[in-house]
Amino acid sequence: MIYNNIDFDTYFKNYPDANGYYGKYGGVYVSPELEKAMADINEAYFTICKSSKFISELRRIRKEFQGRPTPISHLERLSESIGNGVQLYVKREDLNHTGAHKLNHCMGEALLAKFMGKKKVIAETGAGQHGVALATAAAYFGLECDIYMGAVDIKKQAPNVARMKILGANVVEVTHGLATLKEAVDAAFDAYIKEYKDAIYCIGSVLGPHPFPMMVRDFQSVIGVEAREQFLQMTGELPDAIVACVGGGSNAMGLFSGFLNDPVDIYGVEPLGRGEKLGDHAASLKYGTEGVMHGFNSIMLKDENGEPAPVYSVASGLDYPSSGPEHAFLHDLGRVKYDVVDDEETIDAFFKLSRMEGIIPAIESSHAVAYAMKLAKQMGKGSILINLSGRGDKDMDYIIENYGIR
């Protein structure tokens, strides 16, 4: 399929380019020391990603340890409640081991770390799902694990903090700035600079310096590959639209990668939070401009000094002032439409999915559910596939404390 002069038949061979760029986005904006570390990771990844031994081992892990493939569920009652015939489906990444999509790339990154002879994995986490997934992978492969997490998110995501510690990870509380995801990334990068010879920084999304946006996309593409095949088997056709939430954007790129070359409408959903005022949301693709942070060029929210702006989202995994460079590229191409839902719409979707379908979604995933419900009302007919990126166990105490039981 040709879209805006881009041939999606050969898209994954051409993007990113050899320097890690998707158009003008991406690249490697780090110190000379870390440039060498990134080049080593890139070389190691391209060595093992073509290795039948690595591919076979990853497939075995996905089947025997992660429980893949995850199923697709038809949301029959929620679809009926909309009342116009549009059918909603969810790709159940909440049923992936550890409860979210994050383990898809964490097992791959930890396997890469073992190949490179590293002794430790380092990461940041917001909602805690990436931290839990990496702590799980570290335990599986016998690696040390340091997880950096903002103090605000530690309080919001206490169950995941406990899980990380039980799995043997060292959870490092980050207290500077807003003490959320951006600050956790800052702290993890600082630690990695000191330990890169013995450790690998396992970035939790499709962001950071090359090759991480590409690597994480590749590992997460299992979502889209499975979903496309499963949906065809279930219905005999492709969905009319697919929807995923976008913070950094790993779950979204995982789903989108399976459908970019198909006549399917693709929607990425960002958090509008409390509203359009800077500091009240984390919708970088809708309201941001081009800028560099955490080693890559993308679209980001900036303050009056051109620095990363303060952001907010009810979902800890989405409160980041930028998004992955490939999302910025697809945004500019127009191949993916990026839109927003606010906190109230998100919480409403959280309860509706729970009550009507017996599925308690992560607050992050609830953004995608909320948008799909709105989209279904506009479409009038057809089908929508939502990536349910994670389960809501981690969010229940926070929901009850702040929103009660509806």
C-alpha positions in Angstrom: 0.0 0.0 0.0 1.3 3.5 -0.9 0.3 6.2 1.5 1.6 9.8 1.3 4.5 8.6 -1.0 5.5 5.9 1.5 5.4 2.3 0.3 4.3 0.3 3.3 5.1 -3.0 1.5 8.8 -2.2 2.3 8.2 0.1 5.3 10.0 -2.0 7.9 13.1 -2.4 5.6 13.4 1.3 5.3 12.4 2.7 8.7 14.4 3.4 10.7 17.3 4.2 8.4 20.9 3.2 9.3 21.2 6.2 11.7 18.0 5.4 13.5 15.7 8.0 11.9 12.1 7.8 10.9 12.1 10.8 8.6 13.5 13.6 10.8 12.6 11.9 14.1 14.8 9.5 16.1 18.6 9.4 16.0 21.1 9.2 18.8 21.5 12.3 21.0 23.8 11.1 23.8 27.4 11.6 25.1 30.3 10.1 23.1 30.7 7.4 25.7 27.1 6.4 25.4 27.2 6.6 21.6 29.6 3.7 21.7 27.3 1.8 24.1 24.4 2.4 21.7 26.4 1.2 18.7 27.4 -2.0 20.6 23.7 -2.7 21.5 22.8 -2.1 17.9 25.4 -4.4 16.6 24.5 -7.1 19.1 20.8 -6.8 18.3 21.3 -7.1 14.5 23.5 -10.2 15.2 21.0 -12.1 17.3 17.7 -11.0 15.7 18.8 -13.0 12.6 19.9 -15.9 14.6 17.6 -19.0 14.5 18.8 -19.9 18.0 17.7 -16.5 19.4 14.4 -16.6 17.5 13.6 -20.1 18.6 14.4 -19.3 22.2 12.2 -16.2 22.2 9.3 -18.2 20.6 9.7 -20.9 23.3 9.6 -18.3 26.0 6.6 -16.6 24.6 4.7 -19.9 24.4 5.8 -21.6 27.6 6.5 -18.7 29.9 4.4 -15.8 28.8 1.3 -17.7 27.6 1.2 -16.4 24.1 -0.6 -16.0 21.9 -3.0 -13.9 23.9 -6.6 -14.1 22.7 -9.0 -11.6 21.1 -12.3 -11.2 22.9 -15.6 -9.9 21.4 -17.1 -7.2 23.6 -20.7 -8.3 22.9 -22.5 -6.5 25.7 -20.5 -3.3 25.4 -21.1 -3.3 21.6 -24.9 -3.7 22.2 -24.9 -0.8 24.6 -23.7 1.5 21.8 -26.7 0.3 19.8 -25.8 1.0 16.2 -24.3 -2.4 15.2 -20.6 -1.5 15.5 -18.7 -4.4 17.1 -15.9 -3.9 19.6 -13.1 -6.4 20.1 -10.1 -6.4 22.4 -6.6 -7.9 22.0 -6.0 -9.3 25.5 -2.5 -8.2 26.5 -3.9 -8.2 30.1 -3.6 -12.0 29.9 0.1 -11.9 29.0 2.2 -13.0 31.9 2.7 -10.1 34.5 -0.6 -8.6 33.2 0.5 -6.3 30.4 2.3 -6.1 27.0 5.6 -5.0 28.6 7.0 -8.5 29.0 7.1 -8.9 25.2 10.1 -6.6 24.9 11.6 -7.2 28.4 12.2 -10.9 27.7 13.9 -9.9 24.4 16.0 -7.2 26.0 17.1 -9.5 28.9 18.0 -12.2 26.4 20.1 -9.6 24.5 21.7 -8.6 27.8 22.7 -12.2 28.4 24.1 -12.4 24.9 26.2 -9.3 25.5 27.6 -10.7 28.8 25.9 -8.0 30.9 25.3 -8.6 34.6 22.5 -6.1 35.3 19.5 -4.5 33.7 18.4 -1.0 34.5 15.1 0.6 33.7 12.5 3.3 34.5 8.8 2.7 35.2 5.7 4.8 35.5 2.7 2.5 36.1 5.0 -0.2 37.3 4.2 -2.7 34.5 7.5 -2.3 32.8 9.3 -2.5 36.1 7.4 -5.7 37.0 8.1 -7.2 33.5 11.8 -6.4 33.7 12.1 -7.7 37.2 10.4 -10.9 36.0 12.8 -11.2 33.1 15.8 -10.5 35.3 14.7 -13.3 37.7 14.2 -15.7 34.8 17.7 -15.0 33.4 19.5 -14.6 36.7 20.4 -10.9 36.2 20.6 -8.0 38.7 17.8 -5.4 38.3 17.5 -1.7 39.3 14.2 0.0 38.6 13.9 3.8 38.9 10.4 5.0 39.8 9.0 8.5 40.7 7.8 8.9 44.3 4.3 9.9 43.0 4.0 6.8 41.0 5.3 4.6 43.8 2.4 5.8 46.0 -0.1 5.3 43.2 1.1 1.9 42.1 1.9 0.2 45.5 0.9 -3.3 44.3 3.4 -3.2 41.4 6.2 -1.9 43.7 5.6 -4.9 46.0 5.7 -7.2 43.0 9.0 -5.8 41.8 10.6 -6.2 45.3 9.3 -9.8 45.7 10.9 -10.6 42.3 14.2 -9.4 43.6 14.5 -5.9 42.0 16.0 -2.9 43.7 13.3 -0.2 43.4 15.0 3.3 43.5 12.7 6.1 44.5 13.1 9.3 42.5 12.0 12.4 44.3 13.2 15.4 42.2 11.0 17.5 39.9 7.4 16.2 39.6 8.7 12.7 40.7 6.9 10.9 37.9 7.9 9.1 34.7 10.2 11.8 33.1 12.2 12.1 36.3 12.5 8.3 36.5 13.9 8.2 33.0 16.4 11.0 33.9 17.6 9.0 36.9 17.8 5.7 35.0 19.9 7.4 32.3 22.2 8.9 34.9 22.8 5.5 36.5 23.3 3.8 33.1 26.1 6.3 32.2 28.0 5.1 35.2 27.3 1.4 34.7 27.0 0.8 31.0 30.0 -1.5 30.8 28.3 -4.1 33.0 24.7 -3.2 32.5 22.1 -2.6 29.8 19.4 0.1 30.0 16.2 -1.7 29.0 14.0 1.2 27.9 10.3 0.6 28.5 8.8 2.0 25.3 9.5 2.9 21.7 11.7 5.9 22.7 15.2 6.8 23.6 18.2 6.7 21.4 18.5 4.3 18.5 18.3 1.3 18.5 15.7 1.2 21.3 12.7 2.5 19.4 13.3 -0.1 16.7 14.1 -2.9 19.1 11.1 -2.4 21.3 8.8 -2.1 18.2 10.2 -5.3 16.8 9.7 -7.2 20.1 6.2 -5.8 20.5 5.2 -6.5 16.9 4.1 -10.0 18.1 0.8 -8.2 19.2 0.0 -7.0 15.7 1.1 -10.2 14.0 -1.1 -12.3 16.3 -4.1 -9.9 16.2 -4.2 -9.7 12.4 -4.3 -13.5 12.0 -6.7 -14.0 14.9 -9.2 -11.4 13.7 -9.2 -12.9 10.2 -9.9 -16.3 11.7 -12.7 -15.0 13.9 -14.5 -12.8 11.4 -13.2 -13.6 7.9 -12.1 -9.9 7.4 -9.9 -7.2 8.9 -11.2 -4.7 11.4 -12.4 -1.4 10.1 -10.3 0.4 12.7 -7.8 -0.4 15.4 -7.2 1.7 18.6 -4.4 1.8 21.2 -3.4 4.3 23.9 -0.1 6.2 23.4 2.3 7.5 26.0 5.7 6.5 24.8 3.8 4.2 22.5 5.1 0.6 22.8 1.7 -1.2 22.9 0.4 1.0 20.1 3.4 0.3 17.8 3.0 -3.4 18.6 -0.6 -3.4 17.4 -0.1 -0.9 14.5 2.8 -2.7 13.0 0.6 -5.6 12.0 -1.8 -3.4 10.1 0.2 -0.5 8.6 0.0 -2.0 5.1 -3.7 -2.8 5.3 -6.8 -0.6 4.4 -7.5 -0.2 8.2 -8.0 3.1 10.0 -5.5 3.5 12.9 -6.0 5.6 16.0 -3.6 6.4 18.8 -5.1 7.9 21.9 -3.3 10.3 24.2 -4.3 11.5 27.6 -6.1 14.9 27.7 -6.1 14.6 31.5 -7.8 17.6 33.1 -7.9 19.7 30.0 -5.9 21.6 27.3 -3.9 23.8 29.6 -0.2 23.0 29.6 0.5 20.9 32.7 -3.0 19.4 32.7 -2.4 16.7 30.1 0.3 14.6 28.4 -0.9 14.8 24.8 2.4 15.6 23.1 1.5 14.6 19.5 -1.6 16.8 19.6 -0.2 19.8 21.3 3.6 19.5 21.1 6.4 20.6 18.8 9.7 19.0 17.6 12.3 18.6 20.2 15.1 16.4 21.7 14.9 14.7 25.1 16.3 11.5 26.5 18.5 10.9 23.5 16.0 11.1 20.6 14.3 13.7 18.5 10.5 13.6 18.4 7.4 15.7 19.1 7.3 16.9 22.7 5.5 19.3 25.1 7.7 22.3 26.0 7.6 25.0 28.6 8.3 28.7 28.0 12.1 27.9 28.0 11.9 25.1 25.4 12.4 22.5 28.1 10.2 19.4 28.6 7.0 20.7 30.1 5.3 19.3 33.2 2.7 16.8 32.3 -0.2 15.0 34.0 -2.3 11.9 33.4 -4.6 9.8 35.6 -2.6 7.0 34.1 1.0 6.7 35.4 2.1 4.9 32.3 1.1 7.8 30.0 2.4 10.9 31.8 5.4 11.5 29.6 6.1 14.8 27.7 7.0 13.2 24.4 6.3 10.0 22.4 8.3 7.6 20.3 9.9 9.0 17.1 8.0 6.5 14.9 4.7 7.8 16.3 5.8 11.3 15.4 6.7 10.1 11.9 3.3 8.3 11.4 1.6 11.4 12.8 3.2 13.7 10.2 2.4 11.2 7.4 -1.2 11.1 8.5 -1.2 7.2 8.4 -2.2 7.2 12.1 -4.7 9.6 13.6 -3.8 10.7 17.1 -6.6 12.1 19.3 -7.4 12.5 23.0 -9.7 11.5 25.7 -9.9 13.1 29.2 -9.8 11.6 32.7 -13.6 11.5 33.1 -14.1 9.6 29.8 -11.3 7.2 30.8 -12.7 6.4 34.2 -16.2 5.9 32.7 -14.8 3.4 30.2 -12.9 1.6 33.1 -16.2 0.9 34.9 -18.2 0.1 31.8 -15.8 -2.5 30.6 -15.5 -4.0 34.1 -19.3 -4.1 34.6 -20.4 -5.2 31.1 -17.6 -7.6 30.2 -16.0 -8.8 33.4 -12.6 -7.3 32.3 -10.9 -4.8 34.6 -8.6 -2.8 32.4 -5.5 -0.8 33.3 -6.3 3.0 33.3 -3.8 3.3 30.4 -5.9 0.9 28.4 -9.1 2.5 29.4 -8.1 5.5 27.3 -8.3 3.3 24.2 -11.6 1.8 25.3 -13.1 5.2 25.9 -12.0 6.4 22.4 -13.3 3.3 20.7 -16.7 3.8 22.3 -16.8 7.3 20.9 -15.5 6.2 17.5 -18.1 3.5 17.3 -20.9 6.0 17.8 -19.5 8.0 14.9 -18.9 5.1 12.6 -22.4 3.7 12.5 -21.3 0.3 11.2 -18.2 -1.9 11.1 -15.7 -3.3 13.7 -13.0 -1.9 16.0 -10.1 -3.8 17.5 -8.7 -2.3 20.7 -5.4 -3.2 22.2 -6.1 -3.9 25.9 -2.5 -3.3 26.9 -2.9 -4.3 30.6 -5.1 -5.3 33.4 -6.3 -3.0 36.2 -5.2 -4.8 39.3 -2.5 -2.2 39.9 -5.1 0.7 39.7 -7.9 -0.5 41.9 -6.8 1.1 45.2 -6.2 4.4 43.4 -9.6 4.2 41.6 -11.5 3.5 44.8 -9.7 6.2 46.8 -10.2 8.9 44.1 -13.4 7.9 42.3 -15.2 5.5 44.5 -17.3 2.6 43.2 -19.7 3.8 40.4 
